[in-house]
Amino acid sequence: MSEKLREQRAKLVADQRVIIDKADQAARGMTTEEMSTFDKLNLDIDTLGQTIERADRIEARKVETDATRITLAEPVVTRTPATMSLPTQQAISSRAGSEDYRTAFEGYMRRGVQGLTGDEQRALSEGTDSAGGYLVPNQWNDAIIKKLDEENVMRRLSTVITTETGTFNIPVVHTQGTAAWTAEAASITESDSVFANYTMSAFKAARLMKVSRELLADNRFDLVSYITEEFARSISVLAEAAYVDGSASAQPEGIIYNSTVGKTFAGTGAITSDEIIDLFHALKPQYRLRPSTAWLMADATIKALRQLKDGNDQYLWQPGLRDGDPDRLLGKPVYASSHVPAMVTGGKSVVFADFSFFWIGDRQGVEMQRLVELYAATGQDGFIGTFRTDSTLTNTEASQVGQQA
């Protein structure tokens, strides 16, 4: 299915380029009619792209044999660029992985603590947190984290670790040391890398949702799927905004925060092909040539770059033509995020980075608390879900951004 959709999308891209080439050959800009057609094709291309992405996810789920995310005693690095020593922690699964705990937790969500048997209350007490909520069972946690990874482009690109502590330090490289040819018996010049310590914290993302008591009492209502979908969707949007452009104040540090400005574009609302090539080469080859290097920008910026050509009249942007293959710019994958600043005055509108050096740290599991009395007058119960996370760029050389004038 997705292969046919990709063929349709490639045809739309070709139609778009016919319009651009016609205007270029006549040494003029696009007419009003051409611009209208071009914009409609852009919309159709974006819509098909979203459909293809959903189709790829469905296909991926079909071939998965084990979707379980395991959190070990050592923090787990799920996408690894570098090896850094992290503190040993107690496993989450020891508290929330048993069948008894899962059964007790589902009973708590539907009936509250008062509706549990003594055995269920004892089982549930293993996952109590300091705020009176409970760790979500491993099966639920796995589903929520998997959904977060699917919905959040930064979690798919970056290195994700899981730990149970609230904070821990990791070294961040600001300047790399260098080697030099040295004559026999001559002094060796010192050249140390410049490090700083970043304290991975545990910023709390929270969502309050309400469910009617009639639905909770109906065993046919799939409470697990509802909470998984709703919580993961809303937290994904919030977290991605921070992972991309977070200020590190009361929220995670985004990749843009410590990235070097590799190119300042001449325009406040436009980018040229030469400027994109300059930004491409602003990233050192040891990072630029790695498979984990990619572009990140807003949809509107991608739309603008679809029209750019190099000095040989070749388009810089190429659509993905195979299943699972993203669009490419100068041979590197292009990903869209609505949280990258737009092409406006001073906006850091394009990120080109080796995303494996951007670390996301999740603290323990998702926690859930049931509110019984607060919405009793409307026949509803409230559910507060919390997810703790932080992020940082561990090597500032590995990311370059393009900034509008």
N, C-alpha and C positions, 0 to 999 in steps of 0.2 A: 504493500500500500504506500509506504513512505517513498519508495523509489519512483512511483508514478507521480506523486506529489512534487518530488524534487524536479522531475522532468517538466512539469507544468510551471514550476517556479523559475526554472532556467529559461523557459520560453518567454515568460514575462520580462525577465532581465534582458533578454535579447531584444525584445520589442522596445524596451526603454532605451537601449543603446543605439537602436536605429534612429530614434528621435535626436539623441545627443549628436551622433555622427552627422546627421543631416544638417543640423545647425552649425556644427564645426566646419563642415565642408563649404557652407555658404558664408563663413566668417561672420556669423551673427549670433545673437542670443535666441533662446527659444521664444516662439510666438505665444500668445495667451492660450491659444488652443492646444499647442504642444505642451505647454506647462501644465494645463489641466489634465491632459492625458497622462503625462509623466507622473503627476501626483497620484492619480488613480492607480496607476501601475505600482507605485510605491506602496500604497495601502494594500493592494492585492498581494504583493510580495511579502509584506510583513504578516498578513493574515495567514498565508500559506506556510510561512516559517513557523508560526505558532502551532499550526495544525501538525506540521511535521514533527516538531519537538514533542508534542503530546503523543503522537503515534510511536515515536522512538521509545518513549518511556513505557508505553503499554507493551511494546515488543520486548523491552528489557525485563519487565516483570515476568513475562511468560517464560523466559529462559533462565531465570534465577532458580538455583537449587537450594540456596540457603541465604535468606535475607536477614539473618540474625546478626546484630551488631554486638560484639563481645567486648566488655570492658574488663581488662585484666588488672592484676595487682599493680603492675607498672602502667603508667599512663600510656594509652595506645596512640601511636602515630598512624593515621589512616592514609595520609598521602605525604610522602617523606622526601624532602630535599636534602636535609642535613641531619647529622646525629648530634643531639644535645642531651646532656644528662638531666633528667627530671626526677623529682622526689618519689620514692615508693609510697603507694597509697593502698588502703584497704579496698577490696573489690566491691562495687555496688551490687553485683549479682548475688552476693552472699546474703544480702538483706531483702532483696525484692525479686529473687528469681524462682522461688518455690511456687508450686501449684497452690498450696494452702494460702500463701500470701496473695496470689492473684485472685483467688475466690473471695477472700476476705475483703480485698480492695474493691472489687466489683460490687460486693454487698454494701460496702460503705458508701459508694457512689450512688447507689440506688435507694438505700434505706437509711443511711446515716449510722453513726456509731450505736445509737440506741436500738437499731434494728438488727444488730449483729449478735450471734451466739457468743458464749464465753470463749470457745476455741478460736472463733474468727477474730475476736478482739485481741486475744493473745498473739495470734499470727500477725495482725496488722500493726501491733506495737513495735515490731522489728523495724518498720520503716518510718517511724515518727520523726518529724523534723522539729527544729526549735520553735517554729511559728505555729505549730499545731496542725500542720498539713502532713501529707504522707508521700513518700516516694512512689512514683508510678511504677507498677510492675514492669519487669524487663520487657515483656512482650509489647506492652503499650509504649514504653520508652523507645524500643527499637523502631516501632512504627512511626512515632513522632519524629525521631531523629532522621529516619530514612526520608520522610516527607519533607523535612527541613532541607536535607541535602538536595532533593529533587527541585524544590522551589527556589532555592537560594543559590545564585550563580557563584558567589564568592566561596561558599562551602564546597562546591564541586571543583573549583580551581585550586584552592589553597590547601595547606597542611592543617589537618584537624587533630587535636589531641584531646584526651579525656582524663581528668583527674578528679579526686574527691576533695582536695584541699581548696580553701578559699583563695589563696594567693601562692605564687611561687615565682622565683626569679629566673629569667633566661637572658643570656648574653645577646646583645644587639650589635652587629658590626657596622661602624660608621665609616671606617677607612681600612682598606686591605693593606697588609704588609707586602713588601716586594723583595725579590731576590736580586743578586748582582754577581757578575763574574768577578772573581777575586784571585789575585796572583798568589803563588805559593808563599807561605810564611807572612803574608800581608794581613793586616787587620781586617776583620769582616765588619762591614757597615751594619749597624743595627737598624732593623725596620720591623717594628711591631704593628700588628693590626690594632686599631683603636676601637675599644669595646665600651659599651655602656650596659648597665643592667636595666632591664625592663621588668617591672613586677606585674606578672599576669594576675589580674584581679578577677572578680566574679560579679560583674554588673548584672542586675536582675531585670529580666524582661518579664512582664506579667500581663495576663489576659483574664478578665472577668467575663464569664458567660452565664446565661440563665437558661434553665430547662424546666418545662412544666412538670409538675408532679405526676400528671396523667401519663406522660411519656416515660418517666422514670419507672412507673409501676408496670409498664407494658414490656414484658420480656422480649417481645418482637422488635422493640426499638433497639437498634444497634448503637448502644452508648459508646462503645469503643471507637467505632468508625467516626461517629459524630464529633467526639472530643478530639480525636487525632487530627481530623481534617481541619476543624475550626481553629484549634490551638496552633497547629503547625503553620497554617496559612498566615495567620495574623502575626505570629512571632517571626516568621520568615521575612516578611516585609520590613518589620522593625529592625531585625538583625542585619539584613543586607544593607540598609541605609547606613548603619554604623560601620560595618565592615568596609564599605566603600569610602565614606566621607565623614566618619565619626571624629569627634573633637577630642576624645580621651578625657573629657570632663563629664562625669556621671554617665558615661557610655563608652563602649569600646573605641579603640584607636583605629581609624580607617587607613586603608592603604595609601590614600592621597596625602594623609597627614605628614608623613616623613619622606615622601617621594621627592626626588630631585626634579626641578623644572628643567627638562632637557631641551625644550624648544618653546620660545615665546612667539606665538603666531602674530603676524602683522595686523590681521583684522580682528575686530571685536566680535564679529558674528560669522566668520568664514575661515576656511582652512584651504591652503593650496596643496597640490601634489608634492611640490618641492619641500614644503614644511613637514609633511608626513614622512617623507624620506629622511629628512634631517632628524626627526624624532626617532625614527627607526634606528639610525646609526648612533644616536646619543647613548643608547644602551650598549654596554661593552659586549664584544662577541661572546665571551664566556657565559653570558646570560642570554644574549639574543639568540644563540643557536640551540638552546636547550628546548626539549619538547614541551616543557611546562610554561614556556613563554607565550603570551597572548596579548591581544588588544581588548580594552574594555571602554565602552562609551555609551552614551544615550542613543536611543533609536533615531532621534532627529539628526544626530551627528553622523550616524551610519548612512542615513538617507543622503546627506550632503556629500559624503565620501564616495558614494556609488557613482558619481559623475566624474571623478578624477582620473586623469590619464598621466602616464609618465612621458619622458622625452621621446619614446619610441611609439607614441600613440596607443599604448597598451593600458587597459584599465587596471588600476591598483587593486580594486576590490573584485573578488571572484566568488561566486556563489558555491556553496557546498553541493556536490553532485552525487555523493554516495551516502548510504545510510549511516547516520551517526557522525557525518563529517560536517563541521561548522563552516560558515563562510570564512573567507580568508582575505587579509590585506597584506600585500607584500609577502605572501606565503605563510603568514602567521594567523592563527584562529582569531576570529572577531566575536566577542560576546557583548550582549546588550544588558545594561542595567539603567533603570530610570533614575537611579540615585547618583549617577555621575553628573556633575554640573553641566548645564547646557552651554552652547556657544554664545555666551554673553560676555560683556566686558569683565575681564579678569577671571573668567571661569576656567578652571582646570578641567578641560572638556575631554581629554584623551589620556588614557593610562596605557602604557606599554611596559609590561613587567614579566619577570619570571615569578609567577604566583606561588611557586613552591616555597619561596622565602617569606610568604605572608602566613603567619601562624594564627590559628583560631583555637582558643582553649575553652573547652566546655567543662563546667564543674558538675560532677556527679550526675544524677538523673533529674528528669523533670519531676516537679512536686505538684501535688494537687490538694486543694482544701475545699470542703463542702460547706456552704453557708445555708443553714436551715431556717433561721428566724427572719433574716433581713428582708426576704421577698415573700414571706408567708402570706401576706395580705393579697398578693396577686396569684397565689397558687403555684409559685415557682421556687426552685432552689438555685442558689448561685454556686458557681464553681470557679475558683481562682487557680489558674495554672501559672507556675513560675519556672523560668529557665535561666540559668546563670552562664554567662559567657564573656570572653574578652578576646582581643586580637591585637596584633602588632606586626610591623614589617621588621624582620630579623636582620636584614641586610639592606641598607639604604642604597647601595649601588645597584641592586637588582630591580629597581623600579624607576621609570622616568615618566613624567607627565608633560603634556602639551598644554600651555596656558594661553588663553586669548589675550589680546592686547588690552 
